[in-house]
Amino acid sequence: MTESKEINWSEDIETNLFYNQKTPTLDLNFSITENVNFNNDFWDFSEFNKLHNGDRNKYRFNFSVINHQKYKLYLKNMVLRELFVKRNRFTTTYTAFRCCVNFIQYLESTHIYLPIGIRPSTIIVFFENRNIQQNTKQHELISIKKFLQEIEIDNKDFPITNFYKLFSSANKKSIRTELENGKTNNIPRNLFNKIIQVALKQIDNKEIDVLDRMISCFILILSQVGMRIGEASLLEIDKIKEIEILSGKKKSYIMEFLTYKTTHQSNGRLTETVMTDIALKAYNTLQELGRERRGRNSRALFPNSKGGFLSSKSLAQHIQRFFYKNQKDLAINSLSSSELKLLEYFEPTLEKYEYFRKLGFRKTDAETKIFYATSHQFRVAVCNEFKRFGVTLQWIKEHMNHLTEEMTKHYFRSDENEINLLKDTLLKRSSKTAGKLTLVPSEIDDIKIRVELEDEQFIAAYKEINKFLNNRSLNIFKNLDEILENFKDYPLRESELGLCTKALGKLCARQERLTTLENWYYLKPQIASASQFDLTYRRFIDKVKIIEHNKKIKDQDNRYLLQYNLEKKSLKSFLHNKVLPELQLIETKILKNGKKSLEKENPNLKSLLMDIEKIKKDCENWIIRLNL
């Protein structure tokens, strides 16, 4: 990263801010840094900006917009105290500064020039004239409190205690509701897989623009790591570390990067993230593709045209460009209306042609809705993928750089299909008298579900769920909402609840719709990866056997036709979205490097590689036989 100057605070700050017993005067002057003096109306700290990502204005404090000299003096003291004493970041301090500027300008507009004229009612009216959310209001109240505390230091008779009730009056229920309603949407799962597939193809495609290949690398890193866009903008080259795991039998890779979250250090702190095979490939490819742009001195992984670090805004534009150029390959038109509502969109206009031209915009696409996922949606998607794959809550919290597990849970998403599937799974297997899953076949109406009690694995799953319900005194019919809430918010393997979730996942896999919970039980993501094909193909054969078995039941009783068609649709999706893409990837690798090379990289595929032609023919036969 380009080096920025370290902050060399002047010794005069401490003397004037803490040990000057005299009432502050309007002509007070002392040096803050080498280039900033206290009595200046414009404090420019941009030389200390280590981000280099478009937040330069948040290092510049313009006090000239305030006419009242005493209010200006108090605000300067507040800003200095935040930066020098509390060691808050410039960006954090700037947010409080802007809030106080708005409040002071309101005081001036209502002719309140004496601090004694500021009352709790003044602040109440200030907020009444603005349409803001409770969460925002609470943050602004904290900033105003800091400003009033500076007034109290100068005016010992200022009744700041009169404001304490107001400062603690936040409507916590409203704030929770706002946070819930304001959650960032997840990316529809099928689209998420498509994004990864399209980006993987593009990073190796030498026939397309180098910038588009670099953008695809960036998209893949977001899809695997889930980092914040500000963190992604600061990624550097040569930050991959190789570590040995499983007593040195295997190797894993981690990436070191800088975060300004979950730390009070103004310079940020270094943290690490585990790299998947896809993330590692994307990182290495991006490092190579950016070499010419980067030059000798830059360390930016994704450099701009001048070799420096891209701003968060530029990266957001690149995300839009990826979606704009790949609307067809991403099959955006095939998404349902409910899925489209989860996405953002923009409409290119001729009036803003120059802006959209950077995205590859064609004038013929004017006024067309271009749907896309934001960088934060990738973060939400990754968090939920970890949840589906069985990663513990604590591990997800650490990976996402969250301060609390509650914040991590805030990222978890559930859809109606998942909830309905949970309900059906429990209710259709329950004893109406005991409120638990029944182990008596005659108490189950559905003959297809009844046969589960002939299988030891399913009996074990029933018992595991009942154990959980008994330990928490839960009744399926009386406490269904509470039970659903428990399973909705926790990932697999989370102690007792996780064992129960895994058991429930096994049962849900046999329900009418194979949705998210099936993925909780089968722990591999639906991403084209040669290394996972043995598991994928085994899963495919299992699903085929289930379909064939259910076909026989359907032929005997037409009531099961709809259920059979739903399961067949699920199999078709699994075949075309996972099995065939992975099989095609294996064929490509064989043509490029040969079977032996692929077998050396993936010893688990040895037997499959020997029969790869037979597997291809079997897939073709199943497509014809089951009309897939």
N, C-alpha and C positions, 0 to 999 in steps of 0.2 A: 504494500500500500504506500502511496505517496506520503512522505514524512510531513507532519505538521509540527508547528512549534509547541513546546511544552509551555504551560501557563506559568509565568513568573510573576506571582502576585506581589504588589508593592507592600513594604512594611508599614507604609502610611495607613493602610486600610485598618489594621488592627488598632492603631493609635486613635484614629478618628471614629471608628465604629463602636469601640468599647470603652475607651479610657478618657474620652473627652466629656467631662462632666457638665460642660456648658450647653445651653440650648443650641441646637444646630442653627447655623445662620445661612442665609441664602447665598452668600459669597464664599461658602466653604469650598475649598479646593485642595485636592491632593491627587497624586498619581495612583491609578488602579493597576494598570500595566504600563509597559513602555510607551504604548501608543494611545492609551485611553486615560483621560483625566475626569475626575468626579464632576466638575462643573460643566463639562461638555454636554450638549443636548443630544448628541448622537454617539452612542457607545458601539463601536464596531469590533467584535471579537472574532470575526470570520477567519482570521489567521490561525485560530485554534480549532477550526473545523476539521475533525479527523474523518468525518463521514464522506465528504466529497460526493454527495449523492443528491444534491438539490435542496438541502435544508439550510442553505447559506443565510437566508433571511432571518432564521431563528437565532442567529448569532449577532443580530443587529438590533439594538434597542433605541428607538426614536422617541425621546422625551419632548421634542418640540411641539407635539400635538396637544400638550397640556399647557394651559395658560396660567393656571393657579400655581404660583411658585412654591408655596408650602406643600401642596399636594404632590408636586413634582419632586420635591426634596424627600418626602416620605417614600415615594415609589422608588426613587434611586436607592435609598437605604434598604428597602425590601429586596430589590434585585441583587444588591451587593451581598446581603445576608444569605440569600438563597445560594448564590454562587460560591462565596468565600467561606461561610461558616458551615452551611449544610452540605456543601460540595455537590449540589444538584447539577444535573447536566444543563447545558445552555438551552436545549430544546424544551426541557421540562420547565425551566424558569421562564422562558419566553411565553409559554402558554398562560402562566399565572400573570405575567406582565400584561398581555393583551386583555385579559379579563379585567384587570384593575384599570387600565386605560379607559375601557368602555364605561366602567363604573364612575371614574373621576369625571369623564366627559358628561355623564348623566348629572352628577352633582353640579357641574358648571352650568348646564342647561337649565337647571331648576334653581339656580342662584344660591346654592348652599356653599358658601365660601368659608364658613367657620366650622371646624370639626365638631363643635358642640351641637351644631345643627343636624348632624347625622344621627338618625334614630333607627331602631329596628324597622319601623314603618317605611323609612326611606328605602331600605333594601327590598322590602316586600313589594313596594310599588315598582322598583327597578325591574324586578323579575316578572311582575304582572304584565308589563308592556312587551315582553319577549316570549315567543313561542318556542320554548326549549324543553327537552326531556328532563325528568327528575334526576337522572344520573349526571347529566351535564350541569344541572343546577347545583348539585351537591359539590362537584369539583370547583365550581365558581365561588361558592360560599366559602370554601377553604381558602381560596386566593384572596377574597375580600377580607377574611379574618386576618390574614397576614398583614394586609395593608393597614387595618385598624390597629393592629398591635404596634406598628411603627408610630402611629399617632399617639398611642398610650405612652410610649417611651418618652415622647416630647411633652405630652400633656398628662401629668399624673392624675388629674381629676377627670380624665375622659372615662365615662362609665362603660367600659368594654364588657363588664359582667352582664349588662342589660341585653347583650347580643347573644349570650351563650345558648339560650333556649332556641333562638333562631338557627344558630349554627348546627344544632343537634336535631333539627326538625325534619330531617330527610324522611320522606315516605319510602321506607325500605321495601314495602310490598310493591309499590309502583316501580321502584328501581328494578326489583327482581323480574317483574312483568315485562318491563322495557328490555332488559337484557335477554329474556327468553324470546320475545318477539323479534328482537334485533339480531338473532343468531344468523351467522353466515350459513347459507345453504350448502349441503353436501353436493358433490358432483354425481349425477346419475351413474350407477355402477357400470352399465354397458358402455356409456360414453367414456368413462374413466379408462376402461380397458382399451377402447378405440384410440384414445389420445396417445397412450403408451405405444400401441402398435404402429400408428402413423409416424410418431416421432422416431421410433427405432428404425424404421425404413429410411427416413430422411437423413439421419446423421451419416449414413454410409453412401448416400446418393450423390455422386460427384457431378451429376448433370444439373443440379439445382444450385441456386445462389448460395454462396458460402455463408452469408448472414442467416439465411433460413436454416441451414444446417446447424449453425451455432444456437439459434433460437430453439431448435428442437432439442439440442443438448440441455439447454437451460430448463425447458419444459420437463424433461425426464428427471432432472435433479429435483425439481419441485415435487414431482409425482412420487419420488422415492423417499425423500428426506423430509419434506413438509416444512421447510424453514420459512421464516418471515422474509418478505421481499427486500426489506432493508438489509437483512443479513446476507441474502443472496447477492445483493449489489456489491458487497464488500468481499466476496470470495476471491481468494488468491491462488496463484499457481503453486505447485509443489507442496501441497498441504495434505497429501495422502500418506498415512502411516500403515505399514504392514505389521500385523501382530499374529502370533501363533496361538491357536486354541486347541482344545482336546489333547492336551499333553504333547503339543507340537505336531500332531498328525494332520492338522488342517490350518489354513491361513485365513485370516479375516482382514478387512480393511476399514479404517476409520478416517474421517476427514476433519481437520481442525479448521475452525472458523471463528470469527469475532462476533459477539453479540452485545447489544447495548440494553438488552432486557434482563430482568432478574438480577440486576447488579446496580449498586450505587456508584460504581467507579465511572468517572467521567470519560475515561478512555476505553470503557467497555472491558470485557474479559474474554479470554479464549475458552472455547468449549469444543466438544467433539460430537460427531454423529457416526453411527454405523452406516457403512455403504453397502448397498445391495450390488449384485453383479451389474444390473442395469445402470445404477447410479455411478458406479466406477467406470463403466464404459463411456457414459456421457461426459463425465469429468475429464477423462484422459483425451477424448475426442475434442472437447471444447478447448482444452489446453493447447492441443496441436493446431486446431483451426484458427485460433486467435494469435498464433505466433507472429504473423506478419504485421497485424494491427498493433500488437503489443510493443514491438521494438525491443530494445535492450533494457530499458530502465523500468518499465511498468511491470507490476505484479498482478494486475487485474486478470482474473480468470476469463471474464467476458468483457473485453475491452471495447470502448467506444471507438469511433473512427479516428480519434487522435491518440488512442492508446491508453486513455485514462479509465477510471471506473465509471460505469453507467449509473445514472440516477435511477431511483425507484420508479419515477415517472416514465423514463425511457423503457425500462423493463416491462412495465405494465402495457406500454404500447406494443412491445414485441409479442406479448402474449396475445393481444388482439390481432396482430398480424398473423400469427400462427393459426388462429381460428378462422380468420377471414380467408386465408389461402387454402384452408383444408375443410371447408364446410361440407363438401361432397364426400370426401374420404372419411370424414368423421360421422357421416350419415346423420347429420343434424335433422334433416327432414323426416327421418324415421322416428324421432323422439315424440313421445306423447305430449299432450298439452300440459299435463301436470309436471312432466320432466322439464319442459321448456321454461316453466315458471321458476325452476330452481336456478336458472342461468341468468346472467346479465346480457344485455344486447346494446348495440349502437346502430345508428342509421347514417351511413355516409351521405353527406350532402355536397352539392356543387359549391355552395358558399364556403365550405371548409375544405375545399379540395386539397389545398397544400398540406393540411394536417393529415388527411386520410391518405394522401399520396405516399406518405412514409410507410403506410401499412400495405402498400401494393394495390391501392384502390384504383378501380376502373370506373370511369364516369358512367358506364352502363349500369353500374350497381347502385346508383343514387337512390336514396329512400328505401333501400332494402334492409330488412332487419338482419343483423349479423350477431348470432348468439355466441357467447363465450363464457368461460369460467375465469374468475379472478384468481390472483395469486393466493389470497386467503382461503378460497375454496379448495385449492390443492392442499393447503395445510389441514383443513377439516377432513378432506378425503383420506389423507395419510393416517390421521389419528383414528379414523373409523376402520381403515384397513387393518391397522394393528389390533384393534379391538376384535375384528372378525377372525383374525389369524390366531387368537389366543394369547396375546402378549399381556402380561400383568399390568394393572393400573399404575403401579409405582414405576415400572419401566417406561411406560408411555409418558408419564409425567416428566421423567428425566429427559427423555428423548425430545419432547416438545418444548423443553426449557420453560415449563410452567412452575410457578411458585407453590401451588397447592394441587392436591388431587381433585378438589372441587372445580378448579378451572379446567382441568383435563376432562372431567365429566361434562362440563359445559359444551365441549366440542362433540360429544357423542350425539348421533342422530338416529332416530327411529322413524320408520314410515308406517302407514296404515296397514300395508300388506304384512309387515313383520308382526305388528300387534295382533292382527286378525289370525295369523298363522299360530301365534302363541296361544290365543284363546281356543282355537279349534283343537290344537294338540292336547291341551289340558282337559277341556270339557268333554271331548269325545272318548276319553279314557278314564273318566272319573266315576267313582261310586257316589251316587246321590245321597246315600246315608252317611258315609264317612267323610266325604269332602276331600278324599285323597285319590290317587290313581288306584284302580282296582286290579287285583291279581286273579279275579274270578272271571273267566271268559264269558260266562253266561250273562254277566252284568254289562257287557259291551254289545251295543246294537250292530255296529258295523262289522260284518264278517271278515273284511280285509284287515281291520285293526285287530280283531280277535286272534288272528294267527300269530301276532307278535308274541303272545304268551306261550308259544311253543318254542321260542328262541331264547336261550339262556342270556344272550347279550341284551335283549330287550327287557327281560325280566330284571336284570341287574340295573338297567336304566330306570325302570319304574321304581325300584327300591331306593335308588339314590335320590330321586326326586321326593319320594315320600319321607325319607330321612330328613331332608332339608325342611319340608313343610312341617313335620312333627316338631323339630327342634325350635321352630319359630312360631309354633301354634297357629299355623295358617290353614284356612279352609278354602278350597278352590272355589266354592260357590259363594262364600261369605266375604272372602278377602281377595277376590280375583284382581282388582285394580292394584292393590299393594304388591301382589305377586308379580304382576306384569311390570310394575315400576322397578322392582328388584332386578329382574332379568334384563330390562331395557338399559340400565345404567352401568352394568358391570361387564367387563370382558371375560373370556374363558380363562379357566385355571386360577380364578381369584379365590383361593382357599375353598371352604365348604361350598360357597355359592357357585364357584367355578366348576366343581365336580358335578353339581346339579345342572348347571348350564350345559355342560358337555352331554349329560344324559338326555336333557331336554332336546338338545340339538339332534341327537340320534333319532328321537321320536318325530321331531319336526321334519326330518328328511323323508319320512314316509307319508307326510301329510299332502294335501292337495296341491300345494305350491311349494317348490323347492326354492326358497328365497334366502335371505340373509343368514338365518340360523343354520342352514346347511353349511354355509361357509365357515361358521364358527366351529363346526365339527370337523369338516374336511379342511385342514389348515393351510392349504396352498392357494395363493391368489391366482385368478384367471388371467395370467400374463404369459405371453409366448416366451417360454424358456426351455431350451433343450434339456437342461439339467433336471427338470421336473417331469419329463415325459413318462417315465416309468409309473409314477403315481397317477398322472393324468390318464394314461391308458388303462391302468387297473381300475380306476374310478369309472371310466367309460364302460368297461365290460360289466361292472357291477350294475350300472344304471340300465344297460341293455337287458341284463337278466331280469331285473325288476319289471321292465316294460313288457318283456315276453310273458312273465308270470301274470301280470295284470291284464294282458291281452286275453289270456285264457278266462280270467274272471269276468272280464267285460263281455266276452262272447257268451258266457253262461247267464249273465244278468245285465240287461241293458242299462240298469240304473247307474252302472259304473263307467258309462261311456264318457261322460264329461270329465271325470277324474282321470281316466286313461288319456284323454286328449291333452289335458293339462300337463301330465307327466311326460308325455311324448314331446310336447312343445319345449319343456325344460331340457330334455335330452338333445333335441335338435339345436337349441341354443348352446349347450355345452359342447356339442360336436363342432359347430361352426365357429364359435368364439374362442375355443380353447384347444380341442384335440387337433383339428386340421391346421390351425396356425402353427402349433408346436411341431407337428409332423412336417410341415413345409419348411420350418426353420431348420430342422434336422437334415432334410434333403439338401438344403442350401449349404449347410456346413460340410456335408459329405462331399458335395461337388467342389467346394472350395479347398478343403484341407484333407479330405479322405476320412474313412471310417476309423482308422487307427488313431488318428489325432483326436477325434471326437470321443473315442472310447477311453483314451488316456486322460482326457479332461473330466470324463464322467463314467467311471468304472461301473456305476449302477445301471448303465444302459447297455452293457455288453450283450446280454441275451436278447434284448429288443433289437439291437443293431443287426444281429445275425438274422433276424426274421423281419427286417424292416419292409421288404417287398410284400411279404405275406400280410403284414399289418395294414399296408396300403390297400391291398385287395380286400381284406376283411372290412375295412371302413367303407369301401365302395359298395360292398355287398350289403352292409347294414343300411346304407343310405337308400338302396333300392328296396330291400326287404321291408323296412319299416317306413318307407316313404319320407325320409328325412331330407 
